[in-house]
Amino acid sequence: MPIYEYKCSRCHFYFERKQRFDEEPVAVCPKCKEKACRVIRSVPVIFKGSGFYITDNRKGVSGPVETEKKLPDKGKHK
């Protein structure tokens, strides 16, 4: 079951509830008994694997893909 986060519109109290997908959202703050709204947050994306490269999904691309950038030489000056 997913855990949903709520915020009270009056006292700004944050609380969480474990609910089924088909349940109605909690509408009352447990602290002050006023209206609470569900907080929508983006979920983190975790990439796992050997790596992700520009050439991984490019079948039929001819020639190498240039990704290097030349930096100015800070060392020897002539």
PyMOL Python script that loads the backbone (N, CA, C, O; Angstrom):
from pymol import cmd

cmd.read_pdbstr("""\
ATOM      1  N   MET A   1       0.838  -1.188   0.000  1.00  0.00           N
ATOM      2  CA  MET A   1       0.000   0.000   0.000  1.00  0.00           C
ATOM      3  C   MET A   1       0.879   1.247   0.000  1.00  0.00           C
ATOM      4  O   MET A   1       1.883   1.305   0.711  1.00  0.00           O
ATOM      5  N   PRO A   2       0.501   2.238  -0.796  1.00  0.00           N
ATOM      6  CA  PRO A   2       1.288   3.474  -0.835  1.00  0.00           C
ATOM      7  C   PRO A   2       1.052   4.344   0.398  1.00  0.00           C
ATOM      8  O   PRO A   2       0.010   4.261   1.048  1.00  0.00           O
ATOM      9  N   ILE A   3       2.027   5.165   0.698  1.00  0.00           N
ATOM     10  CA  ILE A   3       1.919   6.118   1.798  1.00  0.00           C
ATOM     11  C   ILE A   3       1.747   7.497   1.187  1.00  0.00           C
ATOM     12  O   ILE A   3       2.559   7.930   0.370  1.00  0.00           O
ATOM     13  N   TYR A   4       0.686   8.183   1.587  1.00  0.00           N
ATOM     14  CA  TYR A   4       0.381   9.510   1.075  1.00  0.00           C
ATOM     15  C   TYR A   4       0.681  10.557   2.138  1.00  0.00           C
ATOM     16  O   TYR A   4       0.482  10.326   3.331  1.00  0.00           O
ATOM     17  N   GLU A   5       1.163  11.715   1.686  1.00  0.00           N
ATOM     18  CA  GLU A   5       1.469  12.822   2.588  1.00  0.00           C
ATOM     19  C   GLU A   5       0.356  13.865   2.475  1.00  0.00           C
ATOM     20  O   GLU A   5      -0.121  14.163   1.380  1.00  0.00           O
ATOM     21  N   TYR A   6      -0.049  14.413   3.622  1.00  0.00           N
ATOM     22  CA  TYR A   6      -1.088  15.432   3.683  1.00  0.00           C
ATOM     23  C   TYR A   6      -0.572  16.649   4.426  1.00  0.00           C
ATOM     24  O   TYR A   6       0.350  16.557   5.236  1.00  0.00           O
ATOM     25  N   LYS A   7      -1.190  17.809   4.134  1.00  0.00           N
ATOM     26  CA  LYS A   7      -0.851  19.053   4.829  1.00  0.00           C
ATOM     27  C   LYS A   7      -2.146  19.762   5.200  1.00  0.00           C
ATOM     28  O   LYS A   7      -3.055  19.898   4.381  1.00  0.00           O
ATOM     29  N   CYS A   8      -2.212  20.209   6.448  1.00  0.00           N
ATOM     30  CA  CYS A   8      -3.379  20.943   6.919  1.00  0.00           C
ATOM     31  C   CYS A   8      -3.334  22.360   6.365  1.00  0.00           C
ATOM     32  O   CYS A   8      -2.280  22.995   6.373  1.00  0.00           O
ATOM     33  N   SER A   9      -4.465  22.860   5.886  1.00  0.00           N
ATOM     34  CA  SER A   9      -4.508  24.206   5.321  1.00  0.00           C
ATOM     35  C   SER A   9      -4.557  25.277   6.405  1.00  0.00           C
ATOM     36  O   SER A   9      -4.304  26.446   6.115  1.00  0.00           O
ATOM     37  N   ARG A  10      -4.874  24.910   7.641  1.00  0.00           N
ATOM     38  CA  ARG A  10      -4.946  25.890   8.725  1.00  0.00           C
ATOM     39  C   ARG A  10      -3.663  25.941   9.557  1.00  0.00           C
ATOM     40  O   ARG A  10      -3.045  26.999   9.675  1.00  0.00           O
ATOM     41  N   CYS A  11      -3.258  24.802  10.135  1.00  0.00           N
ATOM     42  CA  CYS A  11      -2.102  24.790  11.034  1.00  0.00           C
ATOM     43  C   CYS A  11      -0.815  24.348  10.339  1.00  0.00           C
ATOM     44  O   CYS A  11       0.242  24.334  10.971  1.00  0.00           O
ATOM     45  N   HIS A  12      -0.877  23.986   9.053  1.00  0.00           N
ATOM     46  CA  HIS A  12       0.270  23.580   8.232  1.00  0.00           C
ATOM     47  C   HIS A  12       0.986  22.338   8.791  1.00  0.00           C
ATOM     48  O   HIS A  12       2.193  22.179   8.610  1.00  0.00           O
ATOM     49  N   PHE A  13       0.249  21.484   9.453  1.00  0.00           N
ATOM     50  CA  PHE A  13       0.777  20.230  10.001  1.00  0.00           C
ATOM     51  C   PHE A  13       0.855  19.197   8.887  1.00  0.00           C
ATOM     52  O   PHE A  13      -0.119  18.986   8.164  1.00  0.00           O
ATOM     53  N   TYR A  14       2.008  18.551   8.745  1.00  0.00           N
ATOM     54  CA  TYR A  14       2.191  17.482   7.763  1.00  0.00           C
ATOM     55  C   TYR A  14       1.990  16.141   8.453  1.00  0.00           C
ATOM     56  O   TYR A  14       2.473  15.926   9.565  1.00  0.00           O
ATOM     57  N   PHE A  15       1.275  15.240   7.786  1.00  0.00           N
ATOM     58  CA  PHE A  15       1.107  13.892   8.309  1.00  0.00           C
ATOM     59  C   PHE A  15       0.987  12.921   7.152  1.00  0.00           C
ATOM     60  O   PHE A  15       0.696  13.319   6.024  1.00  0.00           O
ATOM     61  N   GLU A  16       1.211  11.644   7.433  1.00  0.00           N
ATOM     62  CA  GLU A  16       1.183  10.602   6.401  1.00  0.00           C
ATOM     63  C   GLU A  16       0.134   9.560   6.743  1.00  0.00           C
ATOM     64  O   GLU A  16      -0.149   9.298   7.912  1.00  0.00           O
ATOM     65  N   ARG A  17      -0.437   8.970   5.700  1.00  0.00           N
ATOM     66  CA  ARG A  17      -1.403   7.892   5.865  1.00  0.00           C
ATOM     67  C   ARG A  17      -1.105   6.795   4.847  1.00  0.00           C
ATOM     68  O   ARG A  17      -0.855   7.074   3.675  1.00  0.00           O
ATOM     69  N   LYS A  18      -1.136   5.565   5.302  1.00  0.00           N
ATOM     70  CA  LYS A  18      -1.006   4.424   4.404  1.00  0.00           C
ATOM     71  C   LYS A  18      -2.417   4.075   3.949  1.00  0.00           C
ATOM     72  O   LYS A  18      -3.270   3.726   4.765  1.00  0.00           O
ATOM     73  N   GLN A  19      -2.661   4.170   2.644  1.00  0.00           N
ATOM     74  CA  GLN A  19      -3.998   3.956   2.103  1.00  0.00           C
ATOM     75  C   GLN A  19      -3.944   3.134   0.824  1.00  0.00           C
ATOM     76  O   GLN A  19      -2.938   3.119   0.115  1.00  0.00           O
ATOM     77  N   ARG A  20      -5.032   2.462   0.551  1.00  0.00           N
ATOM     78  CA  ARG A  20      -5.157   1.757  -0.718  1.00  0.00           C
ATOM     79  C   ARG A  20      -5.433   2.779  -1.819  1.00  0.00           C
ATOM     80  O   ARG A  20      -5.850   3.904  -1.544  1.00  0.00           O
ATOM     81  N   PHE A  21      -5.196   2.377  -3.060  1.00  0.00           N
ATOM     82  CA  PHE A  21      -5.417   3.273  -4.192  1.00  0.00           C
ATOM     83  C   PHE A  21      -6.879   3.685  -4.306  1.00  0.00           C
ATOM     84  O   PHE A  21      -7.170   4.817  -4.693  1.00  0.00           O
ATOM     85  N   ASP A  22      -7.792   2.796  -3.981  1.00  0.00           N
ATOM     86  CA  ASP A  22      -9.216   3.079  -4.162  1.00  0.00           C
ATOM     87  C   ASP A  22      -9.862   3.792  -2.970  1.00  0.00           C
ATOM     88  O   ASP A  22     -11.058   4.082  -3.018  1.00  0.00           O
ATOM     89  N   GLU A  23      -9.115   4.083  -1.909  1.00  0.00           N
ATOM     90  CA  GLU A  23      -9.668   4.800  -0.762  1.00  0.00           C
ATOM     91  C   GLU A  23      -9.763   6.291  -1.044  1.00  0.00           C
ATOM     92  O   GLU A  23      -8.980   6.846  -1.814  1.00  0.00           O
ATOM     93  N   GLU A  24     -10.731   6.923  -0.409  1.00  0.00           N
ATOM     94  CA  GLU A  24     -10.876   8.368  -0.505  1.00  0.00           C
ATOM     95  C   GLU A  24      -9.755   9.050   0.284  1.00  0.00           C
ATOM     96  O   GLU A  24      -9.338   8.531   1.319  1.00  0.00           O
ATOM     97  N   PRO A  25      -9.259  10.204  -0.184  1.00  0.00           N
ATOM     98  CA  PRO A  25      -8.213  10.913   0.560  1.00  0.00           C
ATOM     99  C   PRO A  25      -8.720  11.388   1.928  1.00  0.00           C
ATOM    100  O   PRO A  25      -9.902  11.692   2.089  1.00  0.00           O
ATOM    101  N   VAL A  26      -7.816  11.447   2.903  1.00  0.00           N
ATOM    102  CA  VAL A  26      -8.147  11.970   4.221  1.00  0.00           C
ATOM    103  C   VAL A  26      -8.423  13.456   4.061  1.00  0.00           C
ATOM    104  O   VAL A  26      -7.656  14.162   3.406  1.00  0.00           O
ATOM    105  N   ALA A  27      -9.517  13.942   4.656  1.00  0.00           N
ATOM    106  CA  ALA A  27      -9.879  15.338   4.477  1.00  0.00           C
ATOM    107  C   ALA A  27      -9.799  16.145   5.770  1.00  0.00           C
ATOM    108  O   ALA A  27     -10.074  17.345   5.762  1.00  0.00           O
ATOM    109  N   VAL A  28      -9.423  15.502   6.892  1.00  0.00           N
ATOM    110  CA  VAL A  28      -9.413  16.185   8.184  1.00  0.00           C
ATOM    111  C   VAL A  28      -8.049  16.031   8.855  1.00  0.00           C
ATOM    112  O   VAL A  28      -7.498  14.932   8.912  1.00  0.00           O
ATOM    113  N   CYS A  29      -7.510  17.140   9.362  1.00  0.00           N
ATOM    114  CA  CYS A  29      -6.235  17.143  10.076  1.00  0.00           C
ATOM    115  C   CYS A  29      -6.425  16.490  11.446  1.00  0.00           C
ATOM    116  O   CYS A  29      -7.376  16.824  12.153  1.00  0.00           O
ATOM    117  N   PRO A  30      -5.541  15.565  11.834  1.00  0.00           N
ATOM    118  CA  PRO A  30      -5.685  14.922  13.143  1.00  0.00           C
ATOM    119  C   PRO A  30      -5.335  15.852  14.307  1.00  0.00           C
ATOM    120  O   PRO A  30      -5.682  15.570  15.454  1.00  0.00           O
ATOM    121  N   LYS A  31      -4.655  16.951  14.015  1.00  0.00           N
ATOM    122  CA  LYS A  31      -4.225  17.870  15.077  1.00  0.00           C
ATOM    123  C   LYS A  31      -5.293  18.924  15.397  1.00  0.00           C
ATOM    124  O   LYS A  31      -5.658  19.109  16.559  1.00  0.00           O
ATOM    125  N   CYS A  32      -5.787  19.609  14.370  1.00  0.00           N
ATOM    126  CA  CYS A  32      -6.741  20.700  14.615  1.00  0.00           C
ATOM    127  C   CYS A  32      -8.130  20.439  14.040  1.00  0.00           C
ATOM    128  O   CYS A  32      -9.029  21.265  14.199  1.00  0.00           O
ATOM    129  N   LYS A  33      -8.313  19.310  13.379  1.00  0.00           N
ATOM    130  CA  LYS A  33      -9.605  18.896  12.803  1.00  0.00           C
ATOM    131  C   LYS A  33     -10.100  19.799  11.670  1.00  0.00           C
ATOM    132  O   LYS A  33     -11.300  19.848  11.401  1.00  0.00           O
ATOM    133  N   GLU A  34      -9.191  20.508  11.011  1.00  0.00           N
ATOM    134  CA  GLU A  34      -9.553  21.335   9.861  1.00  0.00           C
ATOM    135  C   GLU A  34      -9.268  20.572   8.566  1.00  0.00           C
ATOM    136  O   GLU A  34      -8.831  19.422   8.594  1.00  0.00           O
ATOM    137  N   LYS A  35      -9.520  21.226   7.440  1.00  0.00           N
ATOM    138  CA  LYS A  35      -9.359  20.590   6.131  1.00  0.00           C
ATOM    139  C   LYS A  35      -7.885  20.323   5.826  1.00  0.00           C
ATOM    140  O   LYS A  35      -7.034  21.185   6.043  1.00  0.00           O
ATOM    141  N   ALA A  36      -7.595  19.134   5.325  1.00  0.00           N
ATOM    142  CA  ALA A  36      -6.231  18.746   4.911  1.00  0.00           C
ATOM    143  C   ALA A  36      -6.248  18.371   3.437  1.00  0.00           C
ATOM    144  O   ALA A  36      -7.232  17.829   2.934  1.00  0.00           O
ATOM    145  N   CYS A  37      -5.156  18.663   2.757  1.00  0.00           N
ATOM    146  CA  CYS A  37      -5.032  18.363   1.331  1.00  0.00           C
ATOM    147  C   CYS A  37      -3.843  17.440   1.099  1.00  0.00           C
ATOM    148  O   CYS A  37      -2.836  17.518   1.803  1.00  0.00           O
ATOM    149  N   ARG A  38      -3.969  16.576   0.114  1.00  0.00           N
ATOM    150  CA  ARG A  38      -2.882  15.669  -0.238  1.00  0.00           C
ATOM    151  C   ARG A  38      -1.757  16.439  -0.900  1.00  0.00           C
ATOM    152  O   ARG A  38      -2.002  17.279  -1.766  1.00  0.00           O
ATOM    153  N   VAL A  39      -0.528  16.161  -0.501  1.00  0.00           N
ATOM    154  CA  VAL A  39       0.658  16.814  -1.065  1.00  0.00           C
ATOM    155  C   VAL A  39       1.191  15.927  -2.185  1.00  0.00           C
ATOM    156  O   VAL A  39       1.460  14.743  -1.983  1.00  0.00           O
ATOM    157  N   ILE A  40       1.338  16.512  -3.353  1.00  0.00           N
ATOM    158  CA  ILE A  40       1.857  15.780  -4.506  1.00  0.00           C
ATOM    159  C   ILE A  40       3.332  16.138  -4.676  1.00  0.00           C
ATOM    160  O   ILE A  40       3.679  17.310  -4.820  1.00  0.00           O
ATOM    161  N   ARG A  41       4.186  15.136  -4.658  1.00  0.00           N
ATOM    162  CA  ARG A  41       5.629  15.331  -4.829  1.00  0.00           C
ATOM    163  C   ARG A  41       6.104  14.441  -5.973  1.00  0.00           C
ATOM    164  O   ARG A  41       5.511  13.401  -6.260  1.00  0.00           O
ATOM    165  N   SER A  42       7.175  14.867  -6.611  1.00  0.00           N
ATOM    166  CA  SER A  42       7.754  14.040  -7.661  1.00  0.00           C
ATOM    167  C   SER A  42       8.576  12.922  -7.029  1.00  0.00           C
ATOM    168  O   SER A  42       9.190  13.104  -5.977  1.00  0.00           O
ATOM    169  N   VAL A  43       8.580  11.786  -7.672  1.00  0.00           N
ATOM    170  CA  VAL A  43       9.332  10.659  -7.158  1.00  0.00           C
ATOM    171  C   VAL A  43      10.748  10.685  -7.718  1.00  0.00           C
ATOM    172  O   VAL A  43      10.953  11.097  -8.860  1.00  0.00           O
ATOM    173  N   PRO A  44      11.723  10.254  -6.932  1.00  0.00           N
ATOM    174  CA  PRO A  44      13.092  10.240  -7.450  1.00  0.00           C
ATOM    175  C   PRO A  44      13.273   9.139  -8.489  1.00  0.00           C
ATOM    176  O   PRO A  44      12.656   8.078  -8.394  1.00  0.00           O
ATOM    177  N   VAL A  45      14.114   9.394  -9.469  1.00  0.00           N
ATOM    178  CA  VAL A  45      14.423   8.412 -10.504  1.00  0.00           C
ATOM    179  C   VAL A  45      15.838   7.914 -10.246  1.00  0.00           C
ATOM    180  O   VAL A  45      16.778   8.704 -10.153  1.00  0.00           O
ATOM    181  N   ILE A  46      15.979   6.610 -10.133  1.00  0.00           N
ATOM    182  CA  ILE A  46      17.288   6.010  -9.877  1.00  0.00           C
ATOM    183  C   ILE A  46      17.649   5.146 -11.079  1.00  0.00           C
ATOM    184  O   ILE A  46      16.949   4.183 -11.394  1.00  0.00           O
ATOM    185  N   PHE A  47      18.738   5.493 -11.744  1.00  0.00           N
ATOM    186  CA  PHE A  47      19.219   4.716 -12.874  1.00  0.00           C
ATOM    187  C   PHE A  47      20.232   3.700 -12.376  1.00  0.00           C
ATOM    188  O   PHE A  47      21.224   4.058 -11.742  1.00  0.00           O
ATOM    189  N   LYS A  48      19.979   2.434 -12.665  1.00  0.00           N
ATOM    190  CA  LYS A  48      20.905   1.383 -12.274  1.00  0.00           C
ATOM    191  C   LYS A  48      21.376   0.660 -13.529  1.00  0.00           C
ATOM    192  O   LYS A  48      20.624   0.516 -14.493  1.00  0.00           O
ATOM    193  N   GLY A  49      22.593   0.220 -13.509  1.00  0.00           N
ATOM    194  CA  GLY A  49      23.113  -0.503 -14.653  1.00  0.00           C
ATOM    195  C   GLY A  49      24.556  -0.147 -14.910  1.00  0.00           C
ATOM    196  O   GLY A  49      25.209   0.505 -14.095  1.00  0.00           O
ATOM    197  N   SER A  50      25.044  -0.585 -16.053  1.00  0.00           N
ATOM    198  CA  SER A  50      26.444  -0.372 -16.377  1.00  0.00           C
ATOM    199  C   SER A  50      26.726   1.058 -16.812  1.00  0.00           C
ATOM    200  O   SER A  50      27.872   1.504 -16.763  1.00  0.00           O
ATOM    201  N   GLY A  51      25.706   1.775 -17.234  1.00  0.00           N
ATOM    202  CA  GLY A  51      25.909   3.158 -17.657  1.00  0.00           C
ATOM    203  C   GLY A  51      24.939   3.532 -18.756  1.00  0.00           C
ATOM    204  O   GLY A  51      24.329   2.671 -19.390  1.00  0.00           O
ATOM    205  N   PHE A  52      24.809   4.799 -18.967  1.00  0.00           N
ATOM    206  CA  PHE A  52      23.900   5.290 -19.985  1.00  0.00           C
ATOM    207  C   PHE A  52      24.688   6.236 -20.879  1.00  0.00           C
ATOM    208  O   PHE A  52      25.202   7.260 -20.428  1.00  0.00           O
ATOM    209  N   TYR A  53      24.771   5.881 -22.128  1.00  0.00           N
ATOM    210  CA  TYR A  53      25.574   6.632 -23.067  1.00  0.00           C
ATOM    211  C   TYR A  53      24.715   7.057 -24.240  1.00  0.00           C
ATOM    212  O   TYR A  53      23.663   6.468 -24.490  1.00  0.00           O
ATOM    213  N   ILE A  54      25.154   8.068 -24.957  1.00  0.00           N
ATOM    214  CA  ILE A  54      24.405   8.579 -26.097  1.00  0.00           C
ATOM    215  C   ILE A  54      24.294   7.533 -27.204  1.00  0.00           C
ATOM    216  O   ILE A  54      23.362   7.578 -28.007  1.00  0.00           O
ATOM    217  N   THR A  55      25.226   6.604 -27.252  1.00  0.00           N
ATOM    218  CA  THR A  55      25.217   5.603 -28.317  1.00  0.00           C
ATOM    219  C   THR A  55      24.458   4.331 -27.943  1.00  0.00           C
ATOM    220  O   THR A  55      24.358   3.432 -28.779  1.00  0.00           O
ATOM    221  N   ASP A  56      23.927   4.214 -26.746  1.00  0.00           N
ATOM    222  CA  ASP A  56      23.245   2.988 -26.313  1.00  0.00           C
ATOM    223  C   ASP A  56      22.046   2.632 -27.184  1.00  0.00           C
ATOM    224  O   ASP A  56      21.860   1.463 -27.520  1.00  0.00           O
ATOM    225  N   ASN A  57      21.242   3.603 -27.549  1.00  0.00           N
ATOM    226  CA  ASN A  57      20.019   3.328 -28.301  1.00  0.00           C
ATOM    227  C   ASN A  57      20.073   3.831 -29.725  1.00  0.00           C
ATOM    228  O   ASN A  57      19.034   3.978 -30.369  1.00  0.00           O
ATOM    229  N   ARG A  58      21.247   4.092 -30.221  1.00  0.00           N
ATOM    230  CA  ARG A  58      21.377   4.636 -31.572  1.00  0.00           C
ATOM    231  C   ARG A  58      21.940   3.578 -32.506  1.00  0.00           C
ATOM    232  O   ARG A  58      23.150   3.516 -32.719  1.00  0.00           O
ATOM    233  N   LYS A  59      21.093   2.770 -33.048  1.00  0.00           N
ATOM    234  CA  LYS A  59      21.519   1.751 -34.006  1.00  0.00           C
ATOM    235  C   LYS A  59      21.652   2.383 -35.380  1.00  0.00           C
ATOM    236  O   LYS A  59      20.787   3.150 -35.804  1.00  0.00           O
ATOM    237  N   GLY A  60      22.709   2.068 -36.057  1.00  0.00           N
ATOM    238  CA  GLY A  60      22.888   2.540 -37.425  1.00  0.00           C
ATOM    239  C   GLY A  60      23.527   3.918 -37.536  1.00  0.00           C
ATOM    240  O   GLY A  60      23.624   4.454 -38.640  1.00  0.00           O
ATOM    241  N   VAL A  61      23.957   4.495 -36.451  1.00  0.00           N
ATOM    242  CA  VAL A  61      24.625   5.792 -36.524  1.00  0.00           C
ATOM    243  C   VAL A  61      26.051   5.547 -36.987  1.00  0.00           C
ATOM    244  O   VAL A  61      26.777   4.750 -36.394  1.00  0.00           O
ATOM    245  N   SER A  62      26.446   6.231 -38.040  1.00  0.00           N
ATOM    246  CA  SER A  62      27.799   6.010 -38.553  1.00  0.00           C
ATOM    247  C   SER A  62      28.750   7.039 -37.972  1.00  0.00           C
ATOM    248  O   SER A  62      28.402   8.207 -37.800  1.00  0.00           O
ATOM    249  N   GLY A  63      29.947   6.584 -37.676  1.00  0.00           N
ATOM    250  CA  GLY A  63      30.979   7.477 -37.158  1.00  0.00           C
ATOM    251  C   GLY A  63      30.880   7.657 -35.650  1.00  0.00           C
ATOM    252  O   GLY A  63      29.837   7.411 -35.044  1.00  0.00           O
ATOM    253  N   PRO A  64      31.989   8.092 -35.057  1.00  0.00           N
ATOM    254  CA  PRO A  64      31.981   8.290 -33.613  1.00  0.00           C
ATOM    255  C   PRO A  64      31.230   9.571 -33.224  1.00  0.00           C
ATOM    256  O   PRO A  64      31.128  10.519 -34.004  1.00  0.00           O
ATOM    257  N   VAL A  65      30.723   9.564 -32.021  1.00  0.00           N
ATOM    258  CA  VAL A  65      30.042  10.741 -31.495  1.00  0.00           C
ATOM    259  C   VAL A  65      31.052  11.524 -30.670  1.00  0.00           C
ATOM    260  O   VAL A  65      31.624  10.999 -29.714  1.00  0.00           O
ATOM    261  N   GLU A  66      31.268  12.773 -31.039  1.00  0.00           N
ATOM    262  CA  GLU A  66      32.276  13.581 -30.352  1.00  0.00           C
ATOM    263  C   GLU A  66      31.644  14.279 -29.149  1.00  0.00           C
ATOM    264  O   GLU A  66      30.689  15.042 -29.300  1.00  0.00           O
ATOM    265  N   THR A  67      32.186  14.013 -27.938  1.00  0.00           N
ATOM    266  CA  THR A  67      31.645  14.624 -26.736  1.00  0.00           C
ATOM    267  C   THR A  67      32.701  15.372 -25.945  1.00  0.00           C
ATOM    268  O   THR A  67      32.387  15.994 -24.931  1.00  0.00           O
ATOM    269  N   GLU A  68      33.960  15.322 -26.397  1.00  0.00           N
ATOM    270  CA  GLU A  68      35.029  15.998 -25.666  1.00  0.00           C
ATOM    271  C   GLU A  68      35.006  17.484 -25.953  1.00  0.00           C
ATOM    272  O   GLU A  68      34.601  17.923 -27.029  1.00  0.00           O
ATOM    273  N   LYS A  69      35.448  18.244 -24.974  1.00  0.00           N
ATOM    274  CA  LYS A  69      35.525  19.684 -25.102  1.00  0.00           C
ATOM    275  C   LYS A  69      36.951  20.101 -24.807  1.00  0.00           C
ATOM    276  O   LYS A  69      37.511  19.700 -23.786  1.00  0.00           O
ATOM    277  N   LYS A  70      37.552  20.900 -25.682  1.00  0.00           N
ATOM    278  CA  LYS A  70      38.926  21.335 -25.451  1.00  0.00           C
ATOM    279  C   LYS A  70      38.931  22.457 -24.430  1.00  0.00           C
ATOM    280  O   LYS A  70      38.176  23.423 -24.546  1.00  0.00           O
ATOM    281  N   LEU A  71      39.780  22.322 -23.441  1.00  0.00           N
ATOM    282  CA  LEU A  71      39.952  23.349 -22.429  1.00  0.00           C
ATOM    283  C   LEU A  71      41.185  24.166 -22.764  1.00  0.00           C
ATOM    284  O   LEU A  71      42.139  23.637 -23.335  1.00  0.00           O
ATOM    285  N   PRO A  72      41.184  25.446 -22.419  1.00  0.00           N
ATOM    286  CA  PRO A  72      42.379  26.251 -22.694  1.00  0.00           C
ATOM    287  C   PRO A  72      43.584  25.749 -21.907  1.00  0.00           C
ATOM    288  O   PRO A  72      43.469  25.313 -20.761  1.00  0.00           O
ATOM    289  N   ASP A  73      44.749  25.826 -22.563  1.00  0.00           N
ATOM    290  CA  ASP A  73      45.992  25.354 -21.939  1.00  0.00           C
ATOM    291  C   ASP A  73      46.439  26.348 -20.882  1.00  0.00           C
ATOM    292  O   ASP A  73      46.722  27.505 -21.196  1.00  0.00           O
ATOM    293  N   LYS A  74      46.506  25.901 -19.614  1.00  0.00           N
ATOM    294  CA  LYS A  74      46.892  26.791 -18.518  1.00  0.00           C
ATOM    295  C   LYS A  74      48.369  26.652 -18.171  1.00  0.00           C
ATOM    296  O   LYS A  74      48.875  27.348 -17.290  1.00  0.00           O
ATOM    297  N   GLY A  75      49.037  25.778 -18.845  1.00  0.00           N
ATOM    298  CA  GLY A  75      50.432  25.488 -18.496  1.00  0.00           C
ATOM    299  C   GLY A  75      51.430  26.316 -19.258  1.00  0.00           C
ATOM    300  O   GLY A  75      51.496  27.534 -19.092  1.00  0.00           O
ATOM    301  N   LYS A  76      52.211  25.660 -20.098  1.00  0.00           N
ATOM    302  CA  LYS A  76      53.352  26.257 -20.786  1.00  0.00           C
ATOM    303  C   LYS A  76      52.920  27.249 -21.844  1.00  0.00           C
ATOM    304  O   LYS A  76      52.041  26.958 -22.654  1.00  0.00           O
ATOM    305  N   HIS A  77      53.540  28.428 -21.840  1.00  0.00           N
ATOM    306  CA  HIS A  77      53.302  29.427 -22.881  1.00  0.00           C
ATOM    307  C   HIS A  77      54.609  29.682 -23.609  1.00  0.00           C
ATOM    308  O   HIS A  77      55.652  29.786 -22.963  1.00  0.00           O
ATOM    309  N   LYS A  78      54.588  29.786 -24.924  1.00  0.00           N
ATOM    310  CA  LYS A  78      55.801  30.011 -25.719  1.00  0.00           C
ATOM    311  C   LYS A  78      55.927  31.440 -26.109  1.00  0.00           C
ATOM    312  O   LYS A  78      56.888  31.815 -26.781  1.00  0.00           O
TER     313      LYS A  78
END
""", "prot")
cmd.dss("prot")
cmd.show_as("cartoon", "prot")
cmd.util.cbc("prot")
cmd.orient("prot")
